[in-house]
Amino acid sequence: MTIENNQDTMHGNHPENGHGHAMDEHNYDGIEELDNPPPGWIMFIFYLTIGISILYGAYYFWIGIGPDQHQEYERAVLKAQAQYESGQPGVQMVLLSDEVSLAEGKTIYADMNCAACHGAEGEGNAIGPNLTDDYWIHGCSFEEVFNIIKNGEPLKGMTAFKTQLSDERIAKVTSYVMLTMKEYNPANPKDPQGEKCE
């Protein structure tokens, strides 16, 4: 390295290569390193994330203004207990015989694609049983039919709808299956399965 290059280094200036690019001081076996700093906008984002993380740590940990995950859990539990103790009526476990509920139950049956396993009129197919006869595999009371729709039956291929439908909507489709479908007379009903309900 020449005296001139040494002076450039002492003053913080990096020499340039033949193409006008600033060079770093590193030189490994003749391989030189360009002094190519990242763009300003990248550095701005980098420093911004550092600043946000400091504020986040102060808000949630050091000062303790924001709730941590344990406090959020406790708040959720208290909220659920308050709703339970408020005495708000839940879904009544009874058949809904009004026309509005049964019509909505029919819509839910179609929207949830129940026909894929039970047929458009509940006649049953190669997958699911006939819903229009008096024979039931998992019981024929409102509670039993409600439960099988809500929680499913994995061994029989019955989907659980508790994550897709509220209890109120499950009650309506249950009522539709137990009341309206019983009046259907499908052309090709599947053979009875299960036990006959009295």
Residue pairs with C-beta under 8 A, 6 or more apart in sequence:
1 9
5 15
8 14
8 15
9 25
14 22
14 23
14 24
14 25
14 35
15 22
15 23
16 22
16 23
17 23
17 32
17 34
21 34
21 35
21 36
22 34
22 35
22 36
23 32
23 33
23 34
23 35
24 32
24 33
24 34
24 35
26 32
26 33
27 33
59 65
59 66
60 66
60 67
60 68
61 68
67 75
90 167
91 167
91 168
91 170
91 171
92 171
93 142
93 143
93 146
93 171
94 142
95 142
95 174
95 175
95 178
95 179
96 102
96 105
96 171
96 172
96 175
97 175
97 179
101 171
101 172
101 175
101 176
102 172
102 175
102 176
102 179
102 180
104 169
104 172
105 172
105 173
105 174
105 175
105 176
105 177
105 180
106 176
106 180
108 165
108 169
108 172
108 173
108 176
109 115
109 173
109 176
109 177
112 161
112 164
112 165
112 173
114 173
116 127
117 125
117 127
117 128
117 157
117 158
118 124
118 125
118 128
118 129
118 130
118 131
119 125
119 128
119 130
119 131
119 186
119 190
121 132
121 181
121 184
121 186
122 130
122 131
122 132
122 177
122 181
122 184
122 186
123 130
123 131
123 132
123 184
123 186
123 187
123 188
123 189
123 190
124 130
124 131
124 189
124 190
125 190
127 157
128 157
128 158
129 135
129 136
129 137
129 190
129 193
129 194
130 186
130 189
130 190
130 191
130 192
130 193
131 177
131 181
132 181
132 182
132 184
132 185
132 186
132 189
133 189
133 192
134 140
134 192
134 196
134 197
135 192
135 193
135 194
135 195
135 196
135 197
136 144
136 145
136 194
136 195
136 197
137 156
137 193
137 194
137 195
138 144
138 145
138 147
138 148
138 153
138 194
139 145
139 148
140 178
140 197
142 174
142 175
142 178
145 174
145 177
145 178
146 170
146 171
146 174
148 158
149 161
149 165
149 170
149 173
149 174
150 160
150 161
150 162
150 165
150 167
150 170
151 160
151 162
152 158
152 159
152 160
152 161
154 160
161 170
162 170
165 173
